[in-house]
């Protein structure tokens, strides 16, 4: 006879705050003892098994064996004994194959015997649809280089997991690392009906990770977690696997380099290729610094150039050798406002070389070769500050009316800078080189005749501004340079005839220096004529 | 003119179909959530069914509720709507002697009313279009079942025993309703 025990097994839905979830042993819920029941029932669902266990409140009374009975509420049926749980000493019973109707409510009864006496009798009720959580699916974990892959498999063929029930569940994956638990919710489109794979990344190296998969009802219900599966995350697999690859790559690179070098050496020995050590200058990189930072060219000496306008009255040779007043007047030195002393170079003008006939007609002073060129003057270096344009001299008349002209170019030899010092001390002595074959040099009798007109300054730093109001001819560029001097001879120019050159020599204190090539440096001392 | 009307009808049909398809997904979620709440309210009612084994009765639960079977969404809607109506009718009875909390009963009624409001437009449309393939047998079985429940409560004068027994049946009903929501798919 079964004693009716007031064992209340209230549904666990209102006991969620008190329901504990064992991560290791699966789901179980406790029926609170709201009556004077002598025992407490626990229902566990794990691995598709429904295990009913009980625990006595009064531990002083320990039954020798137990027997489990059950019935349903939908029909007025009698209690039925569980065949596998008759006179058992254990305090639990497997009801997987007994309680199959999940839509009905089961009433359980445990009777404890001791020496054939009933010492314990307790009952409980279980509504499996609400009480039994969905069994977790099976899953596998695979370690990768930097993540763990969880492959979840469903067993939809199990009658205990109706497919339509899955719609009410969400799959969760829990990650246990030490004391921390992290829950992942795979994003599954639609219902949970197919296997899926979930990757867990951002893991800490050398850490033991335990993974659990379970179905959680979409609505507040119990959770049945799967047993944990643990693995030691070792990310060094990647480095370990990469080390042989790195070593292999280094070896291959070394082999390739050796092959290339040996090939080049062999080709060089057989003469197929010829390696040179002497590179052309273009490939001379020793002076790379020079290329990168080329030396700046030396600064060029600058000299200001002024255009001197000399207006000179056109002279007409009157063929009157006695009247030299005009020449004298012209040769008179003029002192300009700048304090410069102008010396005019006067003398007989030879016929212009442009008209050879006129030269030939020159009877008195056939001093020049019709084809004579201009007096040779050492060509100055290309130095802008000492350049003098060999233009028409102030004493030259542009007219070719047959008048005689004196040609000459005024020049300043920059190389004579050094030599100019030697002539600085010569006061009143101007030295210049003139091709005697092309000019007529004549010694003047009067002092005035000794005055010549020069077109270059006597001082190196000065700039000569020669102005002759009577002159109408074009100007001559005069350049001045600091430290340069003009090696001019005495400002008296003589139109020498070759036959008179020797005869006139005694009349003057001049001295001739043969410079070769038909040029004679005539130094005329003005003092002799003053 | 005829073509315009035809075009408008086609557009309306397409739009309504689209609206209905979209509403099934939302309906499924709403219904499921509401049913879960109802179950929780039922569990809050004091009940010790193991103490009222003698008050058990066979109410001839329909076979559709005992075993899982396939339903079309239109059939599921019709069944759900019928069941909700019947449950609502039962809960409006006087359960004061059962010891149930009036507040919980009110909450239950509110949830049931909301579910019926959501299902009613769809249910009417299905009835008008006659798109349901389910015969009248299922509905008849359901109505007989709930008639027996009402009769039982009346015979027991809504005492605690009858309340406990009806509570268990309501839990079973809500569980079946939850399974029907799974068929509300697009």
Interface residues (C-beta under 8 A of the other chain):
Chain A: X4 X6 X7 X8 X9 X10 X11 X13 X14 X35 X71 X73 X74 X75 X76 X77 X101 X103 X104 X105 X107 X109 X123 X124 X125 X127 X129 X130 X162 X164 X165 X167 X168 X217 X218 X219 X220 X221
Chain B: X28 X32 X33 X36 X37 X39 X40 X43 X44 X47 X48 X49 X50 X51 X53 X54 X56 X57 X58 X59 X61 X65 X66 X68 X165 X168 X169 X171 X172 X175 X176 X178 X179 X181 X182 X183
